[in-house]
Amino acid sequence: MYSLTETAKLNGIDPEVYLRRVLTVIADYPINQVADLLPWRLGQEA
């Protein structure tokens, strides 16, 4: 958890917003695309 939080910060993403988004979508997310939920990937969408 600490690692994800700090990585989000390093990528200019609010950790709370990042974790809320990931936890909201991960249950229905395709396993072969889970890498799309990494902080540096979501940062590109912003």
Backbone torsions as a table, in degrees:
resi	resn	phi	psi	omega
1	MET	NA	-44.4	179.6
2	TYR	-60.4	-42.9	-179.3
3	SER	-60.6	-45.7	178.7
4	LEU	-65.3	-39.9	179.5
5	THR	-62.9	-47.7	-178.9
6	GLU	-68.9	-35.6	177.5
7	THR	-65.9	-39.0	176.5
8	ALA	-61.7	-45.2	178.6
9	LYS	-59.3	-44.6	-179.8
10	LEU	-62.9	-25.1	179.7
11	ASN	-96.8	12.7	176.5
12	GLY	72.1	27.2	-178.5
13	ILE	-113.6	136.8	175.3
14	ASP	-66.0	119.0	-176.0
15	PRO	-58.0	-36.5	179.9
16	GLU	-66.1	-43.1	178.6
17	VAL	-64.1	-43.3	179.5
18	TYR	-60.0	-51.8	-177.9
19	LEU	-64.5	-37.6	178.1
20	ARG	-62.0	-44.6	179.4
21	ARG	-62.9	-47.8	-177.8
22	VAL	-63.3	-46.4	-178.3
23	LEU	-66.8	-24.7	178.2
24	THR	-74.3	-37.0	-172.8
25	VAL	-103.6	-16.0	-169.6
26	ILE	-64.3	-32.4	-177.7
27	ALA	-61.3	-34.8	-177.6
28	ASP	-104.6	8.2	-175.4
29	TYR	-83.3	137.4	178.6
30	PRO	-62.0	131.6	-175.8
31	ILE	-59.7	-33.0	-179.0
32	ASN	-78.1	-2.2	178.7
33	GLN	-121.2	12.8	-175.7
34	VAL	-64.0	-23.2	177.1
35	ALA	-62.7	-22.0	177.3
36	ASP	-65.2	-15.8	-178.3
37	LEU	-91.7	1.2	178.2
38	LEU	-69.1	149.2	-173.9
39	PRO	-54.1	-41.8	-177.6
40	TRP	-71.2	-23.2	175.4
41	ARG	-77.5	-42.9	179.4
42	LEU	-68.9	-29.8	177.8
43	GLY	-63.1	-27.6	179.5
44	GLN	-73.0	-25.5	-179.6
45	GLU	-75.6	-27.1	-174.8
46	ALA	-70.0	NA	NA
